Amino acid sequence: MNPKILCALGTTLAMAAPALAQQAPPYQPPPPYQPPVYQAPPPPPAYQPPPQAPAYQPPVQYQAPPQPPQYQAPPSYQQAPPYQQPPPYQQAPPYQQPPPYQQPPPYQQAPGYPPPPPPANAHPQSAQSQGIKYHPWRVQIEGGYTITQGDTVKTLLNDGGSGGLGITWFPTAAFPLGFRVDGSYTSHPQTLHALELASESTGQIIGDGYTDIYGGDVDAEIDLHLGLHSREYFFGGVGWYRERTVLKSVTYQAGSCLFFYCYYPVYSTVQTSTTAWLNSWNAGIGFEWPLGDPATFFIDGRFLRIKQPGGGYWDFIPIRVGIRF
């Protein structure tokens, strides 16, 4: 090792030795051993004598039961009252015959009351118009409005007006069942969609078109009276109809309109087609009111289904009003 380094270390230790000697405390020996002082255990508790038993008490003195009541003799016997004889028997009065039977006076009819006189301003047929009277044969005239039903019919035809004529027969007044035959005619304008289809099929401009439906129904009818002044009826049956379709083209021609020229449409029939007789069925309900015998006013509605030539059905709801006489 380098002697210079050893010399420096020695010098450093020599300088630090006095400081280390001053800081260390002097050595003190431990105190001498002293054993613990003995403590005597506590004395046991003082003896306590057990509690004394209660003083002796003598038992309750015996008491004798109470004495029964003294016997009492029954009261002395009393003699019954002396017997008394019943009163002497009395004979019943002699039987008396009832008076002879007398015939009642003959029955006299009560005097009749004359009917009240009609009012001075009463119509001579007002008594007949109080109710709907029975007539075996009746004729009806009717007209109304027919509503198209179903998506197929509504895309081809609009609603239209209708009219008809019929006859009703009731065999007897005892049973409200009758039979009716109705003939009807309905005209339905074609929709714009139907006109476009017709223009494509014919190759011409179809500006107008309509479908006429005419035929008849044979129905059974049942009447139900709601009172003197009205009645309700139900009907239904089968029928046969034909459908005639007319298509018209439109052209515009020049003409004179007062002091200037103008163009006006000219319609011409392009095609007319009529189907064969088509089967149908219908069912409906109606109401009827008297107008004066034998005329009555009625309104009814029915559901009508017509079978089409190519398959499928066309449905309508005709609502009609009319007069029967």
C-alpha positions in Angstrom: 0.0 0.0 0.0 1.1 3.5 -0.5 2.8 5.0 2.6 1.1 8.3 2.0 -2.4 6.7 2.3 -1.4 4.9 5.5 0.0 8.1 7.0 -3.3 9.9 6.3 -5.4 7.2 7.9 -3.2 7.3 11.0 -3.5 11.0 11.3 -7.3 10.8 10.9 -7.7 8.1 13.6 -5.5 10.1 16.0 -7.6 13.1 15.6 -10.9 11.2 16.1 -9.8 9.2 19.1 -10.3 12.0 21.7 -13.7 12.8 20.4 -14.8 9.2 20.5 -13.4 8.9 24.1 -15.5 11.9 25.3 -18.8 10.7 23.8 -18.8 7.1 25.2 -20.5 7.0 28.8 -18.6 5.3 31.6 -19.6 1.7 32.3 -22.0 1.1 35.2 -22.4 -2.3 36.8 -26.1 -3.7 37.1 -27.9 -3.5 40.4 -27.7 -6.4 42.8 -30.5 -9.2 42.6 -33.4 -8.7 45.1 -36.0 -11.5 45.5 -39.8 -10.6 45.6 -41.5 -10.1 49.0 -43.9 -13.0 50.0 -47.5 -12.0 50.5 -49.7 -14.2 52.7 -53.1 -15.4 51.2 -56.4 -13.7 52.4 -58.2 -15.4 55.3 -61.3 -17.6 54.5 -64.8 -16.1 55.0 -66.5 -16.4 58.3 -69.0 -19.2 58.9 -72.6 -18.3 58.7 -75.3 -20.7 60.2 -78.2 -21.8 58.0 -81.6 -20.0 58.3 -83.9 -21.3 61.0 -87.2 -23.2 60.0 -90.5 -21.4 60.7 -92.3 -22.0 63.9 -94.7 -24.9 64.1 -98.4 -24.0 63.6 -101.1 -26.4 64.7 -103.7 -27.7 62.0 -107.1 -26.2 61.5 -109.8 -27.4 63.9 -112.4 -29.8 62.4 -115.9 -28.3 61.9 -118.9 -30.6 61.9 -121.4 -30.4 58.8 -124.6 -28.4 59.3 -127.7 -30.3 60.5 -130.4 -31.3 57.9 -133.7 -29.4 58.0 -136.4 -30.7 60.3 -139.1 -32.9 58.7 -142.4 -31.1 58.1 -145.6 -33.2 57.9 -147.8 -32.7 54.8 -151.0 -30.6 55.1 -154.1 -32.4 56.2 -156.3 -34.0 53.4 -159.3 -31.9 52.3 -162.6 -33.6 51.2 -163.7 -32.9 47.6 -166.8 -30.8 47.0 -170.2 -32.7 46.8 -171.2 -34.0 43.3 -173.7 -31.8 41.4 -176.2 -33.3 38.9 -176.0 -31.8 35.3 -178.9 -29.7 34.0 -181.7 -31.7 32.3 -181.3 -32.4 28.4 -183.2 -30.0 26.1 -184.5 -31.3 22.8 -183.3 -29.6 19.6 -185.9 -27.4 17.7 -187.7 -29.2 14.9 -186.1 -29.2 11.4 -187.5 -26.6 9.1 -187.5 -27.2 5.3 -185.6 -24.6 3.2 -187.7 -22.3 0.9 -188.3 -23.6 -2.6 -185.6 -22.7 -5.3 -186.4 -19.7 -7.4 -185.0 -19.3 -10.9 -182.8 -16.2 -11.3 -184.0 -13.5 -13.7 -182.9 -13.9 -17.3 -179.5 -12.2 -18.2 -179.9 -8.9 -19.9 -177.2 -7.8 -22.4 -175.6 -4.5 -21.5 -176.5 -1.7 -23.8 -173.9 -1.3 -26.6 -171.8 1.8 -26.9 -171.7 3.4 -30.3 -168.2 4.1 -31.8 -167.0 7.6 -31.4 -167.6 9.8 -34.4 -164.5 10.5 -36.5 -163.0 14.0 -36.4 -164.4 16.5 -38.9 -161.1 16.8 -40.7 -160.3 13.1 -40.8 -159.4 11.5 -44.1 -161.9 8.7 -45.1 -159.0 6.2 -45.5 -157.3 7.1 -42.1 -158.8 4.0 -40.5 -157.3 1.8 -43.2 -153.8 3.4 -42.8 -153.5 2.4 -39.2 -151.7 -0.9 -40.1 -150.3 -3.1 -42.8 -153.1 -5.4 -44.0 -152.7 -8.8 -45.6 -152.8 -9.0 -49.4 -151.8 -12.2 -51.1 -150.3 -10.5 -54.2 -148.3 -7.3 -54.1 -146.3 -5.3 -56.7 -143.2 -3.2 -55.8 -141.4 -0.4 -57.7 -137.9 0.3 -56.4 -134.7 2.3 -57.0 -131.5 3.2 -55.3 -127.7 3.0 -55.2 -125.4 0.1 -55.6 -122.0 0.0 -53.8 -119.2 -2.1 -55.1 -117.3 -4.4 -52.7 -113.9 -6.1 -52.9 -110.6 -5.0 -54.3 -111.2 -6.6 -57.7 -114.5 -4.8 -58.4 -113.4 -1.5 -57.0 -110.4 -1.3 -59.4 -112.7 -1.8 -62.4 -116.1 -0.3 -61.6 -117.4 2.7 -59.7 -120.6 2.8 -57.6 -123.8 3.2 -59.7 -127.5 3.8 -59.6 -130.1 1.0 -59.9 -133.8 0.5 -60.4 -136.2 -2.4 -60.4 -139.7 -3.9 -60.5 -141.0 -7.0 -58.6 -143.9 -9.0 -57.3 -144.5 -10.7 -53.9 -146.9 -13.6 -53.1 -147.9 -14.6 -49.6 -150.0 -17.9 -49.7 -151.7 -17.4 -46.4 -152.1 -14.8 -43.7 -151.6 -17.4 -40.9 -147.9 -17.8 -41.7 -145.7 -14.8 -42.6 -143.7 -16.6 -45.3 -143.9 -15.4 -48.9 -142.0 -15.5 -52.2 -140.8 -12.5 -54.2 -139.4 -12.1 -57.7 -137.3 -8.9 -58.4 -135.9 -7.7 -61.7 -133.2 -5.0 -61.5 -130.9 -2.9 -63.7 -127.6 -1.3 -62.6 -125.1 0.9 -64.5 -121.5 1.2 -63.2 -119.0 3.7 -64.8 -115.6 2.2 -65.3 -112.6 3.5 -63.4 -109.6 5.2 -64.9 -107.5 2.1 -64.3 -110.1 0.0 -66.3 -110.0 2.6 -69.2 -106.2 2.4 -69.3 -106.3 -1.4 -69.5 -108.9 -1.1 -72.3 -106.8 1.3 -74.2 -103.8 -1.1 -74.1 -105.9 -4.0 -75.2 -107.7 -2.2 -78.1 -104.8 0.1 -79.2 -107.1 3.1 -79.2 -107.7 6.0 -76.7 -110.6 4.8 -74.6 -112.1 7.9 -72.9 -115.3 6.5 -71.6 -116.8 3.1 -70.6 -119.5 1.6 -68.4 -120.8 -1.8 -67.4 -124.6 -2.6 -67.2 -125.7 -5.4 -65.0 -129.3 -6.6 -65.4 -131.1 -9.7 -64.2 -133.4 -11.0 -61.5 -133.7 -12.8 -58.2 -136.1 -15.4 -56.7 -136.2 -15.0 -53.0 -138.1 -16.2 -49.9 -139.3 -13.5 -47.5 -140.3 -13.7 -43.8 -142.2 -10.8 -42.3 -141.9 -9.8 -38.6 -144.4 -7.2 -37.3 -142.9 -4.6 -35.1 -146.3 -3.1 -34.3 -149.3 -1.7 -36.1 -147.2 0.9 -38.0 -144.1 -1.0 -39.1 -142.7 -4.4 -39.8 -139.3 -5.9 -40.5 -138.6 -8.6 -43.1 -135.7 -10.8 -44.1 -135.2 -12.3 -47.6 -132.7 -14.3 -49.5 -132.4 -16.6 -52.6 -130.7 -17.1 -56.0 -130.6 -15.1 -59.2 -129.2 -14.8 -62.7 -127.5 -11.8 -64.2 -125.8 -10.6 -67.4 -123.0 -8.0 -67.7 -122.7 -5.7 -70.8 -119.5 -3.7 -71.1 -119.3 -0.7 -73.6 -116.0 1.0 -74.4 -115.9 4.4 -76.3 -113.0 6.2 -77.9 -112.6 9.9 -77.8 -111.5 12.3 -80.6 -111.4 16.0 -80.7 -112.8 17.9 -83.7 -112.5 21.6 -84.5 -115.7 23.5 -84.6 -117.1 27.0 -84.4 -117.8 28.3 -80.9 -119.5 31.7 -81.5 -116.8 34.0 -82.8 -113.8 31.7 -82.5 -112.8 28.1 -83.2 -112.6 25.4 -80.5 -112.2 21.7 -80.1 -114.8 19.5 -78.6 -114.7 15.7 -77.8 -116.5 13.2 -80.0 -117.2 9.7 -78.5 -117.7 6.6 -80.7 -118.3 3.0 -79.6 -115.3 0.9 -80.0 -116.3 -2.4 -78.4 -119.4 -3.9 -76.8 -119.3 -7.3 -75.0 -122.1 -9.2 -73.2 -121.6 -12.2 -71.0 -123.9 -15.2 -70.7 -126.3 -15.6 -67.8 -124.3 -15.7 -64.6 -125.4 -17.4 -61.3 -125.7 -15.4 -58.2 -127.1 -15.4 -54.6 -128.2 -12.7 -52.3 -129.5 -12.1 -48.7 -130.8 -8.9 -47.1 -133.0 -7.1 -44.6 -135.7 -4.5 -44.9 -138.3 -2.3 -43.1 -141.8 -1.3 -44.2 -144.3 1.3 -43.2 -148.0 1.8 -44.2 -149.0 4.7 -46.4 -152.7 3.9 -46.7 -154.0 0.5 -47.7 -152.8 -1.2 -49.8 -149.7 1.1 -50.4 -146.6 0.8 -48.2 -143.2 2.4 -48.2 -140.1 0.2 -47.8 -136.3 0.4 -47.7 -134.0 -2.6 -47.8 -130.4 -3.6 -48.4 -128.9 -6.9 -49.6 -125.5 -8.5 -50.3 -125.3 -9.7 -53.9 -122.5 -12.0 -55.2 -122.3 -12.8 -59.0 -120.0 -15.5 -60.3 -117.7 -14.4 -63.1 -117.0 -16.3 -66.4 -113.3 -16.5 -65.8 -113.6 -17.5 -62.2 -114.0 -15.5 -59.0 -116.9 -13.3 -57.8 -118.1 -9.7 -58.0 -119.8 -8.5 -54.8 -122.3 -5.6 -54.6 -124.5 -4.0 -51.9 -127.7 -2.6 -53.5 -129.7 -0.2 -51.2 -133.1 0.5 -52.5 -136.3 2.3 -51.5 -139.7 1.9 -53.1 -143.5 1.5 -52.8 -145.6 -1.7 -52.7 -149.3 -1.7 -53.6 
